Amino acid sequence: RVWDMVLVGVGDVGHAVAHYQGFENRGFRIAAVYDNDPAKIGTTIGGHVVQDTSNLVSSVKAAGIQIAMLAVPANQAQGVADLLVRAGVRAILNYAPITLVVPEGVRVQYNDPVINLQRMTYYLD
């Protein structure tokens, strides 16, 4: 099975994620990319046309997408997560350095490089 996903945020992290070629051969496909920056909306990043987040809820719900990657600044992450939940997303990979509050039944996986670095350095002393 191939799982469709959405990517929200095409700043530095989101830009890198959009260009990453390792998803599809492992059963995941970026189906849509969103941002709220007018300068980015309509541009193509990683082969995907960046869509306006104002359309996120209706288009993600219509497509039945349940997985999202969240690559927005920490101060925007909870608001975007709330939109994703309204759209029917049940699994979020969060790159923002913030703990999200989501309803029961929605899974969040955190990918904070600082936490991973801290774990690694524990063994260096």
Residue frames as a rotation matrix with the C-alpha (Angstrom) as fourth column:
ARG 1
0.578 0.816 0.000 0.00
0.816 -0.578 0.000 0.00
0.000 0.000 -1.000 0.00
VAL 2
-0.590 -0.662 0.461 1.10
0.634 -0.734 -0.242 3.56
0.499 0.150 0.853 -0.71
TRP 3
0.162 0.592 -0.790 0.03
0.924 -0.371 -0.088 6.12
-0.345 -0.716 -0.607 1.90
ASP 4
0.120 -0.044 0.992 -0.68
0.555 -0.826 -0.104 9.64
0.823 0.563 -0.075 0.68
MET 5
-0.046 -0.210 -0.977 0.59
0.940 -0.340 0.029 12.43
-0.338 -0.917 0.213 2.93
VAL 6
0.775 0.161 0.611 0.47
0.369 -0.900 -0.231 16.20
0.513 0.405 -0.757 3.02
LEU 7
-0.313 -0.875 -0.368 3.37
0.942 -0.237 -0.239 18.47
0.122 -0.422 0.899 3.86
VAL 8
0.808 0.554 0.201 2.58
0.506 -0.827 0.245 21.77
0.302 -0.097 -0.948 5.55
GLY 9
0.755 -0.565 -0.332 5.32
-0.211 -0.689 0.693 24.39
-0.621 -0.453 -0.640 5.53
VAL 10
0.738 -0.526 0.423 7.98
0.655 0.408 -0.636 24.84
0.162 0.746 0.645 2.87
GLY 11
0.785 -0.614 0.083 10.60
-0.605 -0.731 0.316 26.80
-0.133 -0.299 -0.945 4.76
ASP 12
-0.161 -0.967 -0.200 14.05
-0.981 0.179 -0.078 25.29
0.111 0.184 -0.977 5.12
VAL 13
-0.645 -0.062 0.762 12.92
-0.371 0.897 -0.240 21.99
-0.668 -0.438 -0.601 6.66
GLY 14
0.348 0.894 0.283 9.82
-0.070 0.326 -0.943 21.63
-0.935 0.308 0.176 4.50
HIS 15
0.542 -0.252 -0.802 11.80
-0.834 -0.279 -0.477 22.43
-0.103 0.927 -0.361 1.38
ALA 16
-0.574 -0.819 -0.002 14.24
-0.818 0.574 0.035 19.62
-0.028 0.022 -0.999 2.20
VAL 17
-0.440 0.493 0.751 11.41
-0.112 0.799 -0.591 17.19
-0.891 -0.344 -0.296 2.98
ALA 18
0.598 0.732 -0.327 9.64
-0.379 -0.100 -0.920 18.04
-0.706 0.674 0.218 -0.30
HIS 19
0.332 -0.569 -0.752 12.81
-0.920 -0.018 -0.392 17.16
0.209 0.822 -0.530 -2.21
TYR 20
-0.383 -0.510 0.770 13.51
-0.717 0.690 0.101 13.94
-0.582 -0.514 -0.630 -0.31
GLN 21
-0.167 0.242 -0.956 13.37
-0.893 0.373 0.251 10.96
0.417 0.896 0.154 -2.66
GLY 22
-0.905 -0.380 -0.190 13.12
-0.272 0.862 -0.428 8.19
0.326 -0.336 -0.884 -0.06
PHE 23
-0.450 0.792 0.411 9.39
-0.711 -0.040 -0.702 8.19
-0.540 -0.609 0.582 0.67
GLU 24
0.300 0.744 -0.597 7.81
-0.954 0.236 -0.184 6.44
0.004 0.624 0.781 -2.29
ASN 25
-0.153 -0.397 -0.905 10.01
-0.454 0.842 -0.292 3.35
0.878 0.366 -0.309 -2.28
ARG 26
-0.980 -0.140 -0.141 8.92
0.065 0.447 -0.892 2.86
0.188 -0.884 -0.429 1.35
GLY 27
-0.447 0.889 -0.100 5.20
0.857 0.458 0.236 3.24
0.255 0.020 -0.967 0.76
PHE 28
0.105 0.461 -0.881 4.61
0.623 -0.721 -0.303 6.97
-0.775 -0.517 -0.363 1.29
ARG 29
-0.344 -0.151 0.927 3.80
0.887 -0.375 0.268 9.68
0.307 0.915 0.263 -1.25
ILE 30
-0.667 0.148 -0.730 3.56
0.221 -0.897 -0.383 13.41
-0.712 -0.417 0.565 -0.77
ALA 31
-0.183 0.728 0.661 0.22
0.977 0.210 0.039 14.16
-0.110 0.653 -0.750 -2.37
ALA 32
0.616 0.406 0.675 0.00
0.474 -0.875 0.094 17.88
0.629 0.263 -0.731 -1.57
VAL 33
-0.470 -0.785 -0.403 2.15
0.869 -0.334 -0.365 20.68
0.152 -0.522 0.839 -0.19
TYR 34
0.614 0.753 0.237 0.79
0.638 -0.650 0.412 23.73
0.465 -0.101 -0.880 1.68
ASP 35
-0.615 -0.678 -0.403 2.10
0.789 -0.515 -0.336 27.04
0.021 -0.524 0.852 2.97
ASN 36
0.468 0.816 -0.341 0.59
0.814 -0.548 -0.193 30.38
-0.344 -0.187 -0.920 3.98
ASP 37
-0.265 -0.657 -0.706 3.31
0.176 -0.753 0.635 32.59
-0.948 0.044 0.315 2.45
PRO 38
0.738 0.633 -0.235 1.92
-0.078 -0.265 -0.961 34.34
-0.670 0.728 -0.146 -0.66
ALA 39
0.190 -0.752 -0.631 5.41
-0.949 -0.304 0.076 34.33
-0.249 0.585 -0.772 -2.18
LYS 40
-0.779 -0.513 0.360 5.51
-0.453 0.858 0.241 30.51
-0.433 0.024 -0.901 -2.04
ILE 41
0.028 0.884 0.467 1.91
0.067 0.465 -0.883 29.71
-0.997 0.056 -0.046 -2.99
GLY 42
0.889 0.380 -0.256 1.74
-0.248 -0.073 -0.966 28.63
-0.386 0.922 0.030 -6.62
THR 43
0.054 -0.927 -0.370 5.46
-0.998 -0.033 -0.061 27.87
0.044 0.372 -0.927 -6.88
THR 44
0.814 0.137 -0.564 6.72
-0.217 0.973 -0.076 24.35
0.538 0.185 0.822 -7.47
ILE 45
-0.009 -0.795 0.606 8.88
-1.000 -0.005 -0.021 22.68
0.020 -0.606 -0.795 -4.84
GLY 46
-0.684 -0.360 0.634 10.05
-0.434 0.900 0.042 19.12
-0.586 -0.246 -0.772 -5.21
GLY 47
-0.946 0.323 -0.015 7.63
0.148 0.474 0.868 18.60
0.288 0.819 -0.496 -8.08
HIS 48
-0.208 0.897 -0.390 4.65
0.977 0.174 -0.122 19.82
-0.042 -0.406 -0.913 -6.03
VAL 49
-0.299 0.225 0.927 2.70
0.212 -0.932 0.294 23.03
0.930 0.284 0.231 -6.54
VAL 50
-0.914 -0.075 -0.400 2.48
0.406 -0.154 -0.901 24.80
0.006 -0.985 0.171 -3.18
GLN 51
-0.101 0.968 0.228 -1.16
0.564 -0.134 0.815 25.34
0.820 0.211 -0.533 -2.20
ASP 52
-0.406 0.069 0.911 -2.62
-0.527 -0.833 -0.172 27.91
0.747 -0.550 0.374 0.18
THR 53
-0.964 -0.004 -0.266 -3.28
0.206 0.621 -0.756 26.58
0.168 -0.784 -0.598 3.68
SER 54
-0.580 0.815 -0.009 -6.67
-0.692 -0.498 -0.523 28.29
-0.431 -0.297 0.852 3.55
ASN 55
0.186 0.625 -0.758 -7.74
-0.901 0.417 0.123 25.37
0.393 0.660 0.640 1.31
LEU 56
-0.741 -0.668 -0.071 -6.14
-0.589 0.697 -0.409 22.68
0.323 -0.261 -0.910 3.47
VAL 57
-0.575 0.526 0.627 -9.16
-0.429 0.459 -0.778 21.42
-0.697 -0.716 -0.038 5.42
SER 58
0.457 0.866 -0.203 -11.49
-0.631 0.155 -0.760 20.99
-0.627 0.476 0.617 2.44
SER 59
0.369 -0.324 -0.871 -8.95
-0.835 0.296 -0.464 19.50
0.408 0.899 -0.162 0.04
VAL 60
-0.759 -0.647 0.073 -7.33
-0.603 0.657 -0.452 17.10
0.244 -0.387 -0.889 2.54
LYS 61
-0.367 0.718 0.591 -10.74
-0.452 0.418 -0.788 15.96
-0.813 -0.556 0.171 3.75
ALA 62
0.571 0.629 -0.527 -11.95
-0.745 0.127 -0.655 15.42
-0.345 0.767 0.541 0.17
ALA 63
0.075 -0.652 -0.755 -8.84
-0.769 0.445 -0.460 13.38
0.635 0.614 -0.468 -0.66
GLY 64
0.919 0.363 -0.156 -9.17
-0.178 0.734 0.656 11.29
0.352 -0.575 0.739 2.50
ILE 65
0.016 -0.993 -0.121 -5.54
0.003 0.121 -0.993 11.85
1.000 0.016 0.005 3.48
GLN 66
0.891 0.376 -0.256 -4.74
0.187 0.210 0.960 10.74
0.414 -0.903 0.117 7.02
ILE 67
0.331 -0.866 -0.375 -1.01
0.899 0.168 0.404 11.49
-0.287 -0.471 0.834 7.35
ALA 68
0.912 -0.072 0.403 0.69
0.092 -0.923 -0.374 14.89
0.399 0.378 -0.835 7.53
MET 69
-0.066 -0.945 -0.322 4.20
0.986 -0.011 -0.168 16.22
0.155 -0.328 0.932 7.98
LEU 70
0.904 0.426 -0.031 4.26
0.416 -0.862 0.290 19.50
0.097 -0.275 -0.956 9.85
ALA 71
-0.118 -0.993 0.029 7.26
0.993 -0.119 -0.025 21.74
0.029 0.025 0.999 9.09
VAL 72
0.450 0.350 0.821 6.10
0.319 -0.922 0.219 25.12
0.834 0.163 -0.527 10.33
PRO 73
-0.541 -0.634 0.552 7.50
-0.281 -0.483 -0.830 27.44
0.793 -0.604 0.083 13.01
ALA 74
-0.812 0.148 -0.565 6.68
0.538 0.565 -0.626 26.45
0.226 -0.812 -0.538 16.59
ASN 75
-0.794 0.504 -0.339 4.36
-0.122 -0.679 -0.724 29.42
-0.595 -0.534 0.601 17.08
GLN 76
-0.285 0.706 -0.648 2.18
-0.958 -0.192 0.213 28.22
0.026 0.682 0.731 14.17
ALA 77
-0.880 -0.225 -0.417 2.33
-0.295 0.949 0.110 24.47
0.372 0.220 -0.902 14.76
GLN 78
-0.781 0.619 0.084 -0.66
0.251 0.433 -0.866 24.06
-0.572 -0.655 -0.493 17.08
GLY 79
-0.070 0.784 -0.617 -2.96
-0.561 -0.542 -0.626 26.07
-0.825 0.302 0.478 14.83
VAL 80
-0.266 -0.086 -0.960 -1.95
-0.933 0.272 0.234 24.06
0.241 0.958 -0.153 11.78
ALA 81
-0.992 -0.071 -0.103 -2.28
-0.038 0.957 -0.287 20.80
0.118 -0.280 -0.953 13.74
ASP 82
-0.462 0.886 -0.024 -5.84
-0.057 -0.057 -0.997 21.85
-0.885 -0.460 0.077 14.62
LEU 83
0.069 0.442 -0.894 -6.58
-0.932 -0.292 -0.216 22.36
-0.357 0.848 0.391 10.91
LEU 84
-0.646 -0.404 -0.647 -5.11
-0.636 0.754 0.164 18.96
0.422 0.517 -0.744 10.09
VAL 85
-0.917 0.364 0.161 -7.28
0.140 0.673 -0.726 17.29
-0.373 -0.643 -0.669 12.72
ARG 86
-0.086 0.921 -0.379 -10.37
-0.413 -0.379 -0.828 19.05
-0.906 0.085 0.414 11.30
ALA 87
-0.037 -0.015 -0.999 -9.36
-0.999 0.010 0.037 17.71
0.009 1.000 -0.015 7.89
GLY 88
0.889 0.454 -0.052 -9.35
-0.451 0.890 0.066 14.13
0.076 -0.035 0.996 9.19
VAL 89
0.053 -0.944 -0.327 -5.61
-0.448 0.270 -0.852 13.64
0.893 0.192 -0.408 9.58
ARG 90
0.942 0.334 0.042 -4.88
-0.209 0.481 0.851 10.97
0.264 -0.810 0.523 12.20
ALA 91
0.520 -0.844 -0.129 -1.07
0.796 0.425 0.430 10.84
-0.309 -0.327 0.893 12.10
ILE 92
0.958 -0.225 0.176 1.27
-0.152 -0.923 -0.354 13.85
0.242 0.312 -0.919 12.23
LEU 93
0.225 -0.957 -0.182 5.05
0.967 0.242 -0.079 13.89
0.119 -0.159 0.980 11.92
ASN 94
0.974 0.228 -0.009 5.97
0.224 -0.944 0.241 17.13
0.047 -0.236 -0.971 13.67
TYR 95
0.103 -0.976 0.193 9.27
0.809 -0.031 -0.587 18.87
0.578 0.216 0.787 12.91
ALA 96
0.237 0.034 0.971 8.41
-0.245 -0.965 0.094 21.92
0.940 -0.260 -0.220 15.05
PRO 97
-0.693 -0.589 -0.416 10.01
0.264 0.329 -0.907 22.06
0.671 -0.738 -0.072 18.51
ILE 98
-0.539 0.625 0.565 6.70
-0.837 -0.471 -0.278 22.08
0.092 -0.623 0.777 20.38
THR 99
-0.925 0.339 0.171 4.43
0.271 0.906 -0.326 19.49
-0.266 -0.255 -0.930 21.94
LEU 100
-0.703 0.711 -0.028 1.09
-0.422 -0.384 0.822 19.42
0.573 0.589 0.569 20.17
VAL 101
-0.643 0.642 0.418 -2.26
-0.291 0.300 -0.909 18.92
-0.709 -0.705 -0.006 21.86
VAL 102
-0.658 0.429 -0.619 -4.40
-0.601 0.197 0.775 16.62
0.454 0.881 0.128 19.74
PRO 103
0.304 0.853 0.424 -7.55
-0.953 0.264 0.150 14.60
0.016 -0.449 0.893 20.42
GLU 104
-0.174 -0.250 0.952 -7.47
-0.386 0.907 0.168 10.95
-0.906 -0.339 -0.254 21.35
GLY 105
0.580 0.350 0.735 -7.01
0.420 0.644 -0.639 8.84
-0.698 0.680 0.227 18.25
VAL 106
0.917 -0.392 0.073 -4.56
-0.146 -0.499 -0.854 11.23
0.371 0.773 -0.515 16.60
ARG 107
0.617 -0.773 -0.151 -0.92
0.718 0.473 0.510 10.14
-0.322 -0.423 0.847 16.78
VAL 108
0.896 -0.444 0.007 1.98
-0.412 -0.836 -0.363 12.61
0.167 0.323 -0.932 16.78
GLN 109
0.553 -0.832 -0.048 5.59
0.828 0.543 0.138 11.65
-0.088 -0.116 0.989 16.18
TYR 110
0.893 -0.277 -0.354 8.20
-0.196 -0.949 0.249 14.29
-0.404 -0.153 -0.902 16.97
ASN 111
0.510 -0.773 0.378 11.33
0.846 0.370 -0.385 14.79
0.157 0.516 0.842 14.91
ASP 112
0.970 -0.232 0.079 13.38
-0.245 -0.933 0.263 17.41
0.013 -0.275 -0.961 16.75
PRO 113
0.503 -0.832 -0.231 17.09
0.204 0.375 -0.904 17.20
0.840 0.408 0.359 15.80
VAL 114
-0.110 -0.552 0.827 18.16
-0.735 -0.515 -0.441 18.87
0.669 -0.656 -0.349 19.07
ILE 115
0.559 0.373 0.741 16.56
-0.789 0.515 0.335 16.10
-0.256 -0.772 0.582 21.12
ASN 116
0.969 -0.225 -0.102 18.31
0.158 0.884 -0.440 13.50
0.189 0.411 0.892 19.00
LEU 117
0.167 -0.952 0.257 21.64
-0.103 -0.276 -0.956 15.29
0.981 0.133 -0.144 19.44
GLN 118
0.060 -0.093 0.994 21.10
-0.964 -0.264 0.033 15.43
0.259 -0.960 -0.105 23.20
ARG 119
0.898 0.294 0.327 20.44
-0.368 0.909 0.194 11.68
-0.240 -0.295 0.925 23.26
MET 120
0.735 -0.665 -0.133 23.64
0.297 0.493 -0.818 11.01
0.610 0.561 0.559 21.33
THR 121
-0.001 -0.812 0.583 25.83
-0.399 -0.535 -0.745 13.24
0.917 -0.234 -0.323 23.50
TYR 122
0.703 0.296 0.647 24.68
-0.709 0.227 0.667 11.42
0.051 -0.928 0.370 26.64
TYR 123
0.942 -0.305 0.140 26.96
0.291 0.951 0.108 8.57
-0.166 -0.061 0.984 25.60
LEU 124
0.555 -0.762 0.333 29.97
0.204 -0.264 -0.943 10.75
0.806 0.592 0.009 24.76
ASP 125
0.368 -0.429 0.825 31.03
-0.802 -0.595 0.049 11.70
0.470 -0.680 -0.563 28.29
